[in-house]
C-alpha cells in the first residue's frame, strides 16, 4: 500500500532532543506501517483496492497523535495505489471475474426475467383480449337468445290470443246458433200451437160439414103412432138408429173419395158418430124394453 503524507516540524527542540534526524525515518516509517496495519484490519482483502483514493483522515489523526511528542504535525495524507501479492491478486482477479460474471449473470437473469415478464404480460394481454372477445360473443349470444325468447314469447302470446279469439268467436257463434235454434224452436212451438188451433178449427168445421151432409142424405123415418104416445118417440129413435149406420158408411165413402187429405179427421168423426149411435141404441133399448114395430 503506497501511502503519501506531508508533515511539518512544529517544535524543533523536541524533534532534535527526542528523535534526531538519524532516527526520524525509522520512527516515521514505524508509525505509518502501524497506521496502515490498523486500517487494513478494518477492511476485507477483496476490498483492498477500495483504499485507493479513500478518506484517510483517521490515519492522519492517528499519526498526529503518535508524532506529537516529537514536534511533528501531519498536514496531509493519501493512498494513491494499492498493490497486493500475486496470490492475493489471483484470488482477487478470480473474485472480480466471478463478481463480474455474477453481475453479468444477474443482468442476463434480469433481462431474461424482463423478457419473461414481457412475454407473460403479452400472454396476459392476449388472454384478456380473448376473454373480452369471448365475453362480447357471450353477451351477443345472450342478447340474441333473449331476443329469440322474447320473439318466441310474442309469437306464442299472439298464437294464444288468436286461439282465444277463435274460441271466443266459435263460442259466440255456437251461442248465437243455439239462441237462433231456441228462437226457431220457440217459433216452431208457437207455429205448432197456432197450427193446432187452426187444425182444431178446421176439424170442427169438417165435423159440421159431415154432420150437415149426414142430415141432408139421411132418409126420413116412418113414424108409427101407437097407443100411449110415449112409445112413438122411442120407436122413431129405434128406426133412426137402425138407419144411421148405413147412412154413415155412405157418407164416409163419399167424403173419402172427395178429400183424401181429411182421412184422419173423418176417422175421428166416424168414431164420434159410432159412439153417438151406440148411445142412441142403448137409450132405445132401455125405453122399448126390446119390443118395437115398424
C-alpha positions, 0 to 999 in steps of 0.5 A: 500500500503506497501511502503519501503524507506531508508533515511539518516540524512544529517544535524543533527542540523536541524533534532534535532532543527526542528523535534526531534526524538519524532516527526520524525515518525509522520512527516515521516509517514505524508509525505509518506501517502501524497506521496502515496495519490498523486500517487494513484490519478494518477492511476485507482483502477483496476490498483492498483496492477500495483504499485507493483514493479513500478518506484517510483522515483517521490515519492522519489523526492517528499519526498526529497523535503518535508524532506529537511528542516529537514536534511533528504535525501531519498536514496531509495524507493519501493512498494513491495505489494499492498493490497486493501479492500475486496470490492475493491478486489471483484470488482477487482477479478470480473474485472480480471475474466471478463478481463480474460474471455474477453481475453479468449473470444477474443482468442476463437473469434480469433481462431474461426475467424482463423478457419473461415478464414481457412475454407473460404480460403479452400472454396476459394481454392476449388472454384478456383480449380473448376473454373480452372477445369471448365475453362480447360473443357471450353477451351477443349470444345472450342478447340474441337468445333473449331476443329469440325468447322474447320473439318466441314469447310474442309469437306464442302470446299472439298464437294464444290470443288468436286461439282465444279469439277463435274460441271466443268467436266459435263460442259466440257463434255456437251461442248465437246458433243455439239462441237462433235454434231456441228462437226457431224452436220457440217459433216452431212451438208457437207455429205448432200451437197456432197450427193446432188451433187452426187444425182444431178449427178446421176439424170442427168445421169438417165435423159440421160439414159431415154432420150437415151432409149426414142430415141432408142424405139421411132418409126420413123415418116412418113414424108409427103412432101407437097407443100411449104416445110415449112409445112413438118417440122411442120407436122413431129413435129405434128406426133412426138408429137402425138407419144411421149406420148405413147412412154413415158408411155412405157418407164416409165413402163419399167424403173419402173419395172427395178429400183424401187429405181429411182421412184422419179427421173423418176417422175421428168423426166416424168414431164420434158418430159410432159412439153417438149411435151406440148411445142412441141404441142403448137409450132405445133399448132401455125405453122399448124394453126390446119390443118395437114395430115398424 
